[in-house]
Amino acid sequence: MAKKEPIKRPRIIAIQGEDCYLIEVDDKNSRVCEVKGGLPILIFPPFLTISIIARGYWEEYTGPPELVDKLLAEAVEYDEWAAANRD
């Protein structure tokens, strides 16, 4: 079995619908990034990639690779946003 190369930089590996991206951040973990109208771009904490993929319907991402830079530059950490927006 070939050894998997380490991730050199984050990249989008999958998409769910039109507004949810899966960003691979290392060889085992990814982060979900949601782009929903009316809300900031939210990024969730890292989690095991295989676990995220197993819990939802994801399709391979075939869009421009540079989108990851825009998403990460504009994203707000979900935990911080949720804490600031509690009722």
C-alpha positions, 0 to 999 in steps of 0.5 A: 500500500502506498504511503499517503503524502502529507497535506501541504496546505488546506484544500477543498475535497468535497461539497454538499449542496451548493453551500457546504464545503469540506476542507481537508486540513491535514492527513486525517482531519477536515473542517466543514465550511458553510456559506449561507446567505445572510450569515457570515461564512462559518467554519467548524472545528476540525474533525476526522475526515472519514467521520464527516464523510460518513455522516452526510452526502458529499460529492467530490469538489471539482471547482477552482482550488483557489476558493479555499483561500477566499473561504478561509480568509473570510470565515468566522469560527463557528464556536465564536460566532455562536457564543456571540449570537446566543439569545 
